[in-house]
Amino acid sequence: MSWREIKHDDVYTDDEVNARLVDELAHWYLENGWIRRKYKTAGWKGTLMVVNTVGHLAEAAFHHPDLTVSYAFVIVKLKNHAAKGITNKDFELAKKIEEVVMWQPGVQAGSALEGTPDDARFKYLKYD
């Protein structure tokens, strides 16, 4: 089945979720009915930056994840509570979170933005 044939609030089976994660969100996984991703940070400052980024994206999308927040990591958990499962809303928000949190301008060819210096004083996120 094409992903486009599924309506926005249709719930995916576990097999369909796992297939999409492999194809589209390699660092996310399915566990206990949620799609999840653990973002490792360099400490509290980085953790707060990830939390605030996820919070902004979730509020803009009006689709809210559960978060587990610790000193050096953030776990993002998504599922559509109203639909009681994983839907396109979860995949779309997960992709946007992944795109924004893992953005590294310094590795993009031709970018005027240098990215965070390779210096422990400025590191805030541990990139995959």
Residue pairs with C-beta under 8 A, 6 or more apart in sequence:
1 16
3 20
3 88
6 12
6 88
7 88
8 87
8 88
8 89
9 80
9 82
9 83
9 87
9 88
9 89
10 83
10 87
10 88
11 80
11 83
11 84
11 85
11 86
11 87
12 20
12 85
12 86
12 87
14 30
17 30
17 35
17 86
18 30
20 91
21 28
21 29
21 30
21 35
24 91
24 95
25 35
25 37
25 91
25 94
25 95
25 98
27 37
27 98
27 128
28 35
28 36
28 37
28 94
28 98
29 35
29 36
29 37
30 36
30 86
33 79
33 85
33 86
34 66
34 77
34 78
34 79
34 86
35 77
35 78
35 79
35 86
35 90
35 91
35 94
36 75
36 76
36 77
36 78
37 75
37 76
37 94
37 97
37 98
38 73
38 74
38 75
39 50
39 73
39 74
39 75
39 76
39 101
39 125
40 72
40 73
40 125
40 126
41 47
41 49
41 50
41 72
41 73
41 74
41 124
41 125
41 126
42 72
42 120
42 123
42 124
42 125
42 126
43 71
43 72
43 124
44 71
44 72
45 124
46 72
46 123
46 124
46 125
47 69
47 70
47 71
47 72
47 73
47 74
49 124
49 125
50 74
50 101
50 125
51 67
51 69
51 74
53 97
53 100
53 101
54 65
54 67
54 74
54 76
54 97
54 101
57 93
57 96
57 97
57 100
58 64
58 65
58 93
61 89
61 92
61 93
61 96
63 78
63 80
63 89
63 90
63 93
65 76
65 77
65 78
65 93
65 97
66 76
66 77
66 78
67 74
67 75
67 76
67 77
68 74
68 75
68 77
76 94
76 97
78 86
78 90
78 93
78 94
79 85
79 86
79 90
80 86
80 87
80 89
80 90
101 125
102 125
102 127
102 128
104 115
104 127
105 111
105 113
105 114
105 115
106 113
106 114
106 115
106 116
107 115
116 122
116 123
116 124
